[in-house]
Amino acid sequence: MKFFLWAIVIYLIYRLIFDFIVPVSKVSSQIRTNVKNMQQQQRAAQEEFMRQQQQAAPKPNNSKPSDKSPGEYIEFEEVK
C-alpha cells in the first residue's frame, strides 16, 4: 500500500515539474530574450534617429556678421 502512495506522489511531482515548471521556465527565458532584442532594436532606432537629426540640423553660418540687431524694428510700406 505504501508503495502505491509513494508511486502516486512521485508521479504527481514528476507531472508538476515537467508539465508546469519546465515550460514556464522556457517561456520566461524566451520572453527575457525577446525583451532584450526589442530593447536593442529600440536603442539602435533611437541612435539612428539622433544621427539623422544631427545631420539635418542647419549649421550656423558665423562667417557673415549680421548688421541688424535682433530687436530692431523694420519699416515697410504697403503696396497697392
ABEGO torsion letter per residue (X at the ends): XAAAAAAAAAAAAAAAAAAAAAAAAAAAAAAAAAAAAAAAAAAAAAAAAAAAAAAABBBBBAABBBABBAABBBBBBBBX
